[in-house]
Amino acid sequence: MHDNSIILPQAGALLVAQPVLDDPNFVRTVILILAHIDDEGSMGVVINRPGSMLDSPDRSPLSEWIATSAGPHVEFIGGPVEESSYICLAQDFGSPSNVTSMDMMSDDPNASSIHRVFQGYSGWGPGQLAYEITENAWWVLPSEPNDAFDNDPFTLWSRVMARQTSELRKLADYPADPTVN
């Protein structure tokens, strides 16, 4: 970690993909860390990759949760792990990550004023995330309370970089493809 504004991985922090990270699952992603225990691993969800509208206009529990979620009203691609599962996060300023999970089978979708549905999640085994950070794949940066529910997820990577007080802010305008710059 080469910048003093970077913090240690912890619940509530953001993992921000460095421009050189070319894994298609994580290019320009911002991940909210939900859990991190050094000897057990880490778990988070990508918060800036909206999926598509559900094909079926049915009133299944999933479609109800998405219809009442923070806009845009789509499921978000949380990561490449367990892509057939869903996680619903609601705003909770009392928790370290500013979010809490909701039980989509038993909770009321209208019980939380702000929530978002994620398909799959991102996960790392013991030591894996620390290794990827030392290999310059990620920055670990502080989050802001509304990051997980941002209404303009497509520009979140640039805006997170722009709000840094260090040299990292210069990367906010880093082109997605520097060869065409």
C-alpha positions in Angstrom: 0.0 0.0 0.0 1.7 3.1 -1.2 -0.6 5.9 -0.3 -1.3 7.1 3.3 -5.0 7.7 2.6 -5.5 4.0 2.0 -7.0 2.1 4.9 -6.9 -1.5 5.9 -9.6 -3.9 4.6 -12.5 -3.9 6.9 -16.3 -4.0 6.8 -17.6 -0.8 5.4 -14.5 0.1 3.4 -14.4 0.2 -0.4 -12.2 -1.9 -2.7 -11.6 0.2 -5.8 -10.2 -1.5 -8.8 -7.0 0.0 -10.0 -7.0 1.0 -13.7 -4.6 -1.9 -14.5 -7.0 -4.6 -13.2 -8.2 -6.3 -16.4 -10.3 -9.1 -15.0 -13.6 -8.6 -16.7 -15.5 -9.3 -13.5 -13.8 -6.3 -11.8 -12.8 -3.7 -14.4 -13.5 -0.3 -12.8 -15.5 -1.8 -10.0 -16.2 -0.4 -6.6 -16.8 -3.1 -4.0 -18.3 -2.5 -0.5 -16.6 -4.9 1.9 -19.2 -6.6 4.0 -16.9 -8.8 6.0 -13.2 -9.2 6.4 -11.3 -11.5 8.8 -7.6 -11.9 8.0 -7.4 -15.6 8.6 -10.8 -16.4 7.1 -11.2 -14.2 4.0 -13.3 -11.3 2.7 -16.7 -10.8 1.2 -18.3 -7.9 -0.5 -20.6 -6.7 -3.3 -19.9 -4.7 -6.4 -21.9 -1.5 -6.0 -21.4 0.1 -9.4 -22.5 -2.6 -11.8 -26.3 -2.6 -12.4 -27.7 -5.7 -14.2 -30.6 -5.7 -16.6 -34.3 -5.4 -16.0 -35.9 -8.8 -15.1 -37.4 -10.4 -18.2 -40.6 -11.4 -16.4 -42.9 -8.7 -15.1 -44.2 -11.2 -12.5 -44.8 -10.3 -8.9 -42.4 -12.8 -7.4 -40.6 -11.8 -4.2 -37.5 -10.9 -6.2 -39.3 -8.6 -8.6 -41.1 -6.9 -5.6 -37.8 -6.3 -3.9 -36.2 -4.8 -7.1 -39.3 -2.7 -7.8 -39.0 -1.0 -4.4 -35.2 -0.7 -4.4 -33.1 2.4 -4.7 -32.9 3.4 -8.4 -32.0 2.2 -10.9 -34.6 -0.5 -10.2 -32.6 -3.5 -11.4 -30.6 -6.2 -9.6 -26.9 -5.3 -9.3 -24.2 -7.8 -10.2 -22.6 -8.3 -6.8 -19.8 -10.5 -8.1 -18.9 -13.8 -9.7 -19.5 -16.0 -6.6 -22.8 -17.8 -6.2 -24.4 -16.0 -9.1 -27.7 -17.8 -8.6 -28.1 -16.3 -5.1 -29.3 -12.9 -4.1 -28.4 -10.5 -1.3 -30.5 -7.6 -0.3 -28.8 -4.8 1.6 -30.7 -2.0 3.4 -29.3 1.3 4.7 -28.3 1.0 8.4 -26.1 3.9 9.7 -25.6 1.9 13.0 -23.5 -0.8 11.4 -19.8 -0.4 10.4 -20.6 -0.9 6.7 -23.7 1.4 6.8 -25.8 -1.5 5.6 -27.6 -4.5 7.0 -28.9 -7.6 5.1 -32.6 -8.2 4.7 -34.3 -11.6 4.4 -36.0 -11.5 1.1 -38.2 -14.5 2.0 -39.7 -13.1 5.2 -39.0 -9.4 5.4 -41.3 -6.8 3.9 -39.8 -5.0 0.8 -41.4 -1.8 2.0 -39.9 -2.1 5.6 -36.7 -0.3 4.5 -36.9 3.0 2.8 -33.6 2.4 1.0 -32.4 -1.1 -0.1 -30.7 -2.7 -3.1 -30.6 -6.3 -4.5 -27.3 -7.9 -5.5 -27.0 -11.1 -7.6 -23.9 -13.0 -6.4 -21.1 -11.6 -4.4 -17.3 -11.1 -4.5 -15.2 -13.3 -2.2 -11.5 -13.9 -1.3 -9.9 -16.7 0.7 -7.5 -16.1 3.6 -4.6 -13.9 2.4 -6.0 -13.6 -1.2 -7.2 -10.0 -0.9 -4.0 -8.9 0.9 -2.0 -10.4 -2.0 -4.1 -8.7 -4.6 -3.7 -5.4 -2.8 0.1 -5.8 -2.8 -0.1 -6.7 -6.5 -1.8 -3.3 -7.2 -5.1 -4.7 -8.2 -7.1 -2.7 -5.5 -7.1 0.4 -3.4 -8.8 0.2 0.0 -10.6 3.5 0.6 -13.1 4.9 3.0 -16.7 4.7 2.0 -19.4 7.3 2.4 -22.8 6.3 3.9 -24.8 6.4 0.6 -22.2 4.7 -1.7 -24.0 1.4 -1.7 -27.2 3.1 -2.9 -25.8 5.7 -5.3 -28.3 6.6 -8.0 -25.6 7.0 -10.7 -23.6 3.8 -10.4 -21.9 4.2 -13.8 -19.8 7.2 -12.6 -19.2 6.0 -9.0 -15.6 4.8 -9.7 -14.6 8.3 -11.0 -16.4 10.1 -8.2 -14.8 7.9 -5.5 -11.4 8.7 -6.9 -12.2 12.4 -7.3 -13.1 12.8 -3.6 -9.7 11.4 -2.4 -7.4 14.0 -0.8 -4.3 12.3 -2.0 -2.6 11.9 -5.4 -5.3 9.3 -6.2 -7.8 12.0 -7.1 -5.8 12.6 -10.3 -7.0 9.2 -11.5 -10.6 10.2 -11.5 -10.4 11.1 -15.2 -8.2 8.2 -16.1 -9.6 6.9 -19.4 -11.1 3.5 -19.6 -8.9 2.7 -22.5 -5.7 4.8 -22.3 -4.6 3.7 -25.7 -7.2 5.9 -27.3 -6.4 8.9 -25.2 
